[in-house]
Structures are given as structure tokens and as C-alpha cells.
Amino acid sequence: MKVFICCFTLLLLFLFPPLFAMEGAGVAFKVSLSGKIYKRFSFLLEEDVRPRDDFREAGWFLSTGEINYRILPNLRAGAGYMSLVRYKASEEVRNRYYLYASGSHRFGAFKIALRERFQSTYKKGCLHPTNYLRSMLTLSYRIASSGFEPFVYIEPFNNTGYKGKMRADKIRYSTGCDYRMNPKNNLQLYYRYHTFNVYDPVNYRHAIGLTYSHRF
């Protein structure tokens, strides 16, 4: 644990100065809580805070509640709701509903995972929602005799209602590392990059993030 904290601190010292200098750069902090409800049913609660690009105050709060079902050991499906609230901007409230299925397969130290997610986002004051199909492909590698598991993933955001055709409004690329502190607690540090085809007020082009996860 001490080794991870030292590495994380050094990484932040190297990443933050260049990040401050980048246009369209930001950070994200997330707390994730999960646990079993009954047999194969589980819940997930998350709070994601994204400061403004000047890092002086909060920008967005993303609050999530989810219920999921484990179909097979490596196959899961779920549904959830997310509230997206912009700090000091009541007109920017968004309500998001989503469904997803995810599966993974491990071969040796490597693991490949695929998640398909459909989401519908309603912005306050708008008549029609924005619907996306998000396909996320992840490749990770578990380092033997340690709690570290580096990963990389790609995730296109395909707009399902763009003039009757599907179009990738943005693509998310991310790389980082999970650190398993113990069976119930996990830390994740990542770098994320977006390519945008449309304006996106919530996500930055460049971002680094830190997520703490706890399972009851």
C-alpha cells in the first residue's frame, strides 16, 4: 500500500503541471460502493465529481444508482439511473437511464472484456432525449504476486438517433491501472482522452481520474 501511495504521488507530480497547461483538460474523482442484494442480484452506488477546467470549484456531479444480475460467472446485465447536475446551473440538469450487458474472459494473466450499454439522456427543457449505444472493449494484464492490473480500453459513443442513422459523436480512449488493496477495496488511476464530433459540456478532451471502490 505504501508503495502504491508513493507511486501515485509521484505520478500526480508529473501529470498535473502538463495537465494544467493543456486546453480542454480536467480531472475526475469517483467513489463507488457495491454489494450483494440477494443471490445473484447486486447494487452499485457511485458519486463522480468533475471540477471545472480551472480547478477552482466543482463543475459536474454525476450520481448513479444501479441494480445488476450475474447471469454467469463472467456475464452480467444491469440497469441504472444517473443524475448529471452542473454546479450553480439548474438549467443544465440531466437525467440518464441505461441498460447494459458485459462479459469477460481471462487467458493467463490477460483479460479481455466487452460491455454493450444503451443510454437515454434527458436534458431539462428539451423535448427529445439523446440516445447512445456505448461499446467498450477493455484489455487488462494482471501482474503476478501483486495487486496491480494495468488496462487499456476504447469506447465509441454511437448516437442512435442522428437523422435515422448511427453516428459516433465521440470516442473515448483510456489507459490506467487498478490496484487491489484487499478483497473489498480497490483504487484505480487512469488517463482519458476523447475525440469529439459534437459539443460535450460534461467531458474534457484530456483528463486524469482517481476512483475508490468498496464492496460490502
SULWOGI-V667243 format. One record per run of one state. SS is the DSSP state (h for helix, s for strand, l for the rest). FROM is the first residue (numbers start at 0). LEN is the number of residues. Records with the same first field share a line. If there is no record, write none. Layout:
# SULWOGI-V667243
SS->FROM-LEN  FROM-LEN
This chain:
# SULWOGI-V667243
l->0-1  21-3  38-2  51-6  72-2  86-2  107-2  123-6  142-5  162-2  182-2  196-9  215-1
h->1-20
s->24-14  40-11  57-15  74-12  88-19  109-14  129-13  147-15  164-18  184-12  205-10
